[in-house]
Every structure is written in structure tokens, then in C-alpha cells.
Amino acid sequence: MSLRIGVLGAARIAPAALVKPAFSNSSAAVTAVAARSLDRAQAFATRHRIPTAYGSYEELLADPDVDAVYNPLPNGLHGRWTRAALEAGKHVLCEKPFTANASEAREIAALAAASDRVVMEAFHYRYHPLALRVEEIVASGELGRLERVETAVCFPLPKFSDIRYDYDLAGGATMDAGCYAVHMARLFGGETPSVVSASARLRSPRVDRAMTAELRFPSGHTGRVECSMWSSSFLKISAAVTGSRGSLRVVNPLMPQAYHRFVVRIDGERRTEKFPRRATYEYQLDAFTAAVLHGEPVKTPPSDAVETMTVIDEIYRAAGLPPREPS
């Protein structure tokens, strides 16, 4: 059986995140794409060998030959169209961040729980063997009592007209880069933290171009997240956890297929570990199809998204900024 997936929006991320992985996955096929104009949808479909194009999202959701949808729309639209997809009886792979804020995440999580559909947030890195190894090491107690967790996702986005800077579309560095940093802090820290303080650098009065936040975890260890789309931290993608016996440090946990460094130090002994260069997006699609077709659990369900969005909302409030709103 092959899972037939439709794409909501001719988004730039869709080819790498879904279309290309589907070509090498016998359990998945991208069968339709919808855009706000039929011409745009048809152009995207032709370029990526997708059989069917629609000029509206509603038409795609009404297609009985589409089993699931990939939702890569702007942040502020994620909740609305995931809700619509569930109401149409479709499974959903929704790009991160899951919704505009925690309240909307709780609403969508409740809808998903009341359905028999799979809803999965597209934190692709979480399905790579590197992330699974982090989870294993932290849970094993090998590092001893956890003391400090630090994560960073910083990259340059100097095009300030980009939708990721648009408050009305739930934009901001903490939503785009920061959702990764927060999610990684939860993974490396083994728990969901609370926010102690936060400081933003602004692109506009309500939109952050960079953010740092201090965290505290329920077990007592502390943390820090750093994110930016335009700052002096030009390119920084890393995560580290320090414990009473040692540390774990990872360079590029998000896209380890491009390059990664994974170093563990325990009781003065240092080791490195290497992981497959297979794309994170391929592992993610494996997980989504396995969940839909075989009932396998996923690591980024709506309940996990609620935890992440709660921390993001707390960071915005601590920095004196409003949490984002649905578009």
C-alpha cells in the first residue's frame, strides 16, 4: 500500500522535505499539490512530476484520492489548515512550528486526539539516528546528574520582506529558528523547561530577529537557547549538555547528513560517534508512513508540540513581546 500525499502550498521547502524523499520511498507518493492560483500549482506539479494540481486548498482536501496532506504554509496558517485537513479526514504532516501559539496547539491536539488520524509535527531532525542517540545517552544517565543544556540555531536571513519576519503570519526568529532550539533543549535536557528570562533583538516592534532565553528544568538543571535570523551569530547550529560525569556536544544536529560532529566526554575519556548521511527528511517520511500505514508511534505528536509552543510563548512574554496569533 502506498500513502497518497497532497501538498498544501507550492512552498520552497516542499521539494526537499517531501517530494524528493517520496521518490525513494515505496510507501509514499506525492499525488497532488494545491496553491492559491492554479497556474502556480500546475507549474509546481510539472516541475516535480506531481500528477494533479489544484487552484485552492479546499479542492485538494476534497479529493478522495488523497490520504494525507503535508502542510508547509506560513506559521500563522498551520493551525487553520491542519484543522481543515482533519475535518476532511486526512492524516497530517505539519511543518514546524505546529501552530501560532500554545492555545492553538492545544486546540489542534484535542481535535487530533478525538480523530483516528495521524498528526505529526515535521521536526525532521528528531527522526535521524543522531537524535535517537542523544535521547538514549541522556536517558541512560551516562552523563551523570544533568547540570546545563545549551542549544543554538542561528542563520542569516537578510531578506527582511520574507514572510518569516511578518507578525501577521506568526513570524519571528523564535518561531522559525527558535522552535528548533527549544525542541532541542527539551531533547537534550530530558524534560520541558520553564523560562527564567529572555532578551530579544528586534526587526520591528513585535518581531524578533534574534532571541536568547535562560531556562530551568524541573529536575534542577539550567539551560539557554539562542536563535537568530539576523545577528552577529551568523551561522551557529549546535547543542550541548553538561552533567556531573561529563558532556555531550553536537555540531549541526539539525542536518547531520551535510556535516556533523558528535563528541562525548565521560570521566575524562573522549569519544566521537558518526552517523549515516541519509537525509533527515527521508527518516521523517519513513516515520510518517509507518504511523499511518502500520500504526507506529511518532516522536513529534501534537502533545509534544503543545510543550514546545508553551515554552515559545513563555519566551516571548519574558522578552516583553506578545505571543504570535493565528492568521
SULZI-V531175 format. One record per residue. N is the residue number from 1. RES is the residue in one letter. PHI is phi in whole degrees, -180 to 180 (none if undefined). OMEGA is omega as a letter, one per 30 degrees, with the letter a starting at -180 (NA if undefined). NEAR is the number of other ideal C-beta (glycine too) atoms within 10 Angstrom. Layout:
[[N & RES & PHI & OMEGA & NEAR] [N & RES & PHI & OMEGA & NEAR]]
This chain:
[[1 & M & none & l & 10] [2 & S & -115 & l & 14] [3 & L & -81 & a & 23] [4 & R & -93 & a & 18] [5 & I & -115 & l & 27] [6 & G & -108 & a & 26] [7 & V & -106 & l & 32] [8 & L & -90 & l & 29] [9 & G & 107 & l & 24] [10 & A & -85 & a & 23] [11 & A & -81 & a & 19] [12 & R & -63 & a & 9] [13 & I & -77 & a & 13] [14 & A & -60 & a & 21] [15 & P & -60 & a & 17] [16 & A & -72 & a & 13] [17 & A & -78 & a & 23] [18 & L & -137 & a & 25] [19 & V & -62 & a & 20] [20 & K & -63 & l & 17] [21 & P & -58 & a & 23] [22 & A & -67 & l & 24] [23 & F & -64 & a & 11] [24 & S & -106 & a & 11] [25 & N & -118 & a & 18] [26 & S & -70 & a & 9] [27 & S & -97 & a & 16] [28 & A & -138 & l & 23] [29 & A & -145 & l & 16] [30 & V & -87 & a & 27] [31 & T & -108 & a & 21] [32 & A & -156 & l & 24] [33 & V & -140 & l & 28] [34 & A & -124 & l & 28] [35 & A & -140 & a & 23] [36 & R & -73 & l & 11] [37 & S & -132 & a & 11] [38 & L & -65 & a & 15] [39 & D & -59 & a & 10] [40 & R & -66 & l & 16] [41 & A & -62 & a & 25] [42 & Q & -66 & l & 18] [43 & A & -64 & l & 15] [44 & F & -64 & a & 21] [45 & A & -62 & l & 23] [46 & T & -64 & a & 10] [47 & R & -63 & a & 11] [48 & H & -113 & l & 18] [49 & R & 57 & l & 9] [50 & I & -102 & a & 23] [51 & P & -64 & a & 12] [52 & T & -125 & l & 19] [53 & A & -125 & l & 21] [54 & Y & -127 & l & 23] [55 & G & -92 & l & 16] [56 & S & -155 & l & 14] [57 & Y & -67 & a & 23] [58 & E & -61 & l & 12] [59 & E & -63 & l & 16] [60 & L & -64 & a & 26] [61 & L & -66 & l & 22] [62 & A & -84 & a & 11] [63 & D & -75 & a & 18] [64 & P & -70 & l & 8] [65 & D & -91 & l & 10] [66 & V & -106 & a & 25] [67 & D & -89 & a & 21] [68 & A & -146 & l & 22] [69 & V & -126 & l & 27] [70 & Y & -104 & a & 28] [71 & N & -111 & l & 27] [72 & P & -105 & a & 23] [73 & L & -68 & l & 22] [74 & P & -55 & a & 18] [75 & N & -48 & a & 26] [76 & G & -69 & a & 23] [77 & L & -103 & a & 20] [78 & H & -58 & a & 29] [79 & G & -63 & a & 26] [80 & R & -59 & a & 18] [81 & W & -86 & l & 21] [82 & T & -69 & l & 28] [83 & R & -60 & a & 18] [84 & A & -63 & l & 17] [85 & A & -66 & l & 26] [86 & L & -63 & l & 20] [87 & E & -64 & l & 11] [88 & A & -87 & l & 17] [89 & G & 82 & a & 13] [90 & K & -98 & l & 24] [91 & H & -74 & a & 25] [92 & V & -136 & l & 28] [93 & L & -108 & a & 30] [94 & C & -107 & l & 27] [95 & E & -61 & l & 24] [96 & K & -80 & f & 23] [97 & P & -69 & a & 28] [98 & F & -56 & a & 31] [99 & T & -147 & l & 32] [100 & A & -78 & a & 27] [101 & N & -159 & a & 24] [102 & A & -69 & l & 21] [103 & S & -61 & l & 16] [104 & E & -67 & l & 25] [105 & A & -62 & l & 27] [106 & R & -64 & l & 17] [107 & E & -63 & a & 16] [108 & I & -67 & l & 24] [109 & A & -62 & l & 21] [110 & A & -67 & l & 12] [111 & L & -63 & l & 17] [112 & A & -64 & a & 23] [113 & A & -65 & a & 11] [114 & A & -83 & l & 9] [115 & S & -104 & l & 15] [116 & D & -109 & a & 7] [117 & R & -99 & l & 17] [118 & V & -86 & l & 24] [119 & V & -127 & a & 27] [120 & M & -136 & l & 25] [121 & E & -83 & a & 29] [122 & A & -89 & l & 25] [123 & F & -84 & a & 25] [124 & H & -58 & a & 26] [125 & Y & -59 & a & 25] [126 & R & -68 & a & 27] [127 & Y & -101 & l & 23] [128 & H & -79 & l & 25] [129 & P & -55 & l & 15] [130 & L & -62 & l & 24] [131 & A & -66 & l & 26] [132 & L & -64 & l & 15] [133 & R & -70 & l & 16] [134 & V & -57 & l & 23] [135 & E & -56 & a & 15] [136 & E & -65 & a & 11] [137 & I & -65 & a & 20] [138 & V & -62 & a & 20] [139 & A & -70 & a & 9] [140 & S & -72 & a & 8] [141 & G & 83 & a & 12] [142 & E & -59 & a & 15] [143 & L & -81 & a & 22] [144 & G & 83 & l & 14] [145 & R & -70 & a & 11] [146 & L & -66 & a & 22] [147 & E & -122 & a & 15] [148 & R & -152 & l & 17] [149 & V & -128 & l & 28] [150 & E & -134 & l & 21] [151 & T & -132 & a & 28] [152 & A & -146 & l & 22] [153 & V & -137 & a & 27] [154 & C & -129 & l & 22] [155 & F & -150 & a & 18] [156 & P & -88 & l & 12] [157 & L & -134 & a & 16] [158 & P & -78 & l & 8] [159 & K & -83 & a & 11] [160 & F & -75 & l & 14] [161 & S & -84 & a & 6] [162 & D & -60 & a & 13] [163 & I & -61 & a & 15] [164 & R & -72 & l & 21] [165 & Y & -104 & a & 21] [166 & D & -97 & a & 18] [167 & Y & -61 & a & 20] [168 & D & -67 & l & 13] [169 & L & -109 & l & 20] [170 & A & 62 & a & 26] [171 & G & -89 & a & 25] [172 & G & 136 & a & 31] [173 & A & -62 & a & 30] [174 & T & -70 & l & 32] [175 & M & -75 & a & 28] [176 & D & -90 & l & 24] [177 & A & -81 & a & 28] [178 & G & -68 & l & 31] [179 & C & -62 & l & 24] [180 & Y & -66 & a & 25] [181 & A & -62 & l & 31] [182 & V & -66 & a & 30] [183 & H & -62 & l & 28] [184 & M & -65 & l & 29] [185 & A & -61 & l & 26] [186 & R & -67 & l & 22] [187 & L & -68 & a & 23] [188 & F & -69 & a & 27] [189 & G & -87 & l & 25] [190 & G & 74 & a & 19] [191 & E & -154 & l & 18] [192 & T & -94 & a & 17] [193 & P & -87 & l & 24] [194 & S & -103 & a & 13] [195 & V & -99 & l & 22] [196 & V & -88 & a & 14] [197 & S & -160 & l & 11] [198 & A & -154 & l & 21] [199 & S & -137 & a & 14] [200 & A & -112 & l & 22] [201 & R & -111 & a & 15] [202 & L & -103 & l & 15] [203 & R & -93 & l & 20] [204 & S & -146 & a & 13] [205 & P & -53 & a & 7] [206 & R & -114 & a & 15] [207 & V & -119 & l & 22] [208 & D & -86 & l & 30] [209 & R & -100 & l & 22] [210 & A & -156 & a & 23] [211 & M & -153 & l & 29] [212 & T & -128 & a & 22] [213 & A & -145 & l & 28] [214 & E & -97 & a & 16] [215 & L & -123 & l & 28] [216 & R & -136 & a & 14] [217 & F & -95 & a & 19] [218 & P & -55 & a & 11] [219 & S & -82 & l & 11] [220 & G & 110 & l & 9] [221 & H & -75 & a & 20] [222 & T & -110 & a & 17] [223 & G & -158 & l & 25] [224 & R & -148 & l & 17] [225 & V & -117 & l & 31] [226 & E & -133 & l & 21] [227 & C & -149 & l & 30] [228 & S & -163 & l & 28] [229 & M & -114 & l & 29] [230 & W & -164 & a & 20] [231 & S & -166 & l & 18] [232 & S & -70 & l & 8] [233 & S & -82 & a & 16] [234 & F & -63 & l & 10] [235 & L & -145 & a & 9] [236 & K & -152 & l & 16] [237 & I & -132 & a & 23] [238 & S & -156 & l & 19] [239 & A & -152 & a & 26] [240 & A & -152 & l & 18] [241 & V & -135 & l & 27] [242 & T & -115 & l & 20] [243 & G & -124 & a & 21] [244 & S & -69 & a & 9] [245 & R & -106 & a & 14] [246 & G & 174 & a & 18] [247 & S & -146 & l & 17] [248 & L & -131 & a & 23] [249 & R & -130 & a & 16] [250 & V & -131 & l & 26] [251 & V & -100 & l & 15] [252 & N & 61 & l & 18] [253 & P & -71 & a & 26] [254 & L & -81 & a & 25] [255 & M & -132 & a & 15] [256 & P & -64 & l & 24] [257 & Q & -65 & l & 17] [258 & A & -80 & l & 11] [259 & Y & -174 & l & 10] [260 & H & -155 & l & 19] [261 & R & -136 & a & 14] [262 & F & -130 & a & 20] [263 & V & -124 & l & 14] [264 & V & -118 & l & 18] [265 & R & -123 & a & 16] [266 & I & -130 & l & 16] [267 & D & 50 & l & 8] [268 & G & 85 & l & 7] [269 & E & -97 & a & 8] [270 & R & -111 & l & 10] [271 & R & -142 & l & 9] [272 & T & -117 & l & 8] [273 & E & -131 & l & 15] [274 & K & -118 & a & 10] [275 & F & -133 & a & 17] [276 & P & -60 & l & 12] [277 & R & -90 & l & 10] [278 & R & -64 & a & 15] [279 & A & -66 & l & 20] [280 & T & -56 & a & 25] [281 & Y & -66 & l & 24] [282 & E & -71 & l & 19] [283 & Y & -63 & l & 22] [284 & Q & -63 & l & 25] [285 & L & -66 & l & 27] [286 & D & -56 & a & 17] [287 & A & -66 & a & 21] [288 & F & -66 & l & 29] [289 & T & -66 & l & 24] [290 & A & -65 & l & 16] [291 & A & -67 & a & 20] [292 & V & -72 & a & 22] [293 & L & -84 & a & 16] [294 & H & -128 & l & 9] [295 & G & 74 & l & 8] [296 & E & -72 & l & 13] [297 & P & -73 & l & 9] [298 & V & -114 & a & 20] [299 & K & -92 & l & 16] [300 & T & -129 & l & 25] [301 & P & -77 & l & 18] [302 & P & -57 & l & 24] [303 & S & -62 & l & 12] [304 & D & -67 & l & 21] [305 & A & -64 & l & 29] [306 & V & -59 & l & 21] [307 & E & -62 & a & 17] [308 & T & -64 & a & 26] [309 & M & -66 & l & 29] [310 & T & -63 & l & 20] [311 & V & -66 & l & 25] [312 & I & -60 & l & 30] [313 & D & -59 & a & 20] [314 & E & -64 & l & 20] [315 & I & -63 & l & 28] [316 & Y & -60 & a & 25] [317 & R & -64 & a & 13] [318 & A & -65 & l & 18] [319 & A & -87 & l & 19] [320 & G & 81 & a & 9] [321 & L & -116 & l & 20] [322 & P & -78 & l & 11] [323 & P & -57 & a & 21] [324 & R & -70 & l & 27] [325 & E & -122 & l & 13] [326 & P & -60 & l & 18] [327 & S & -81 & NA & 17]]
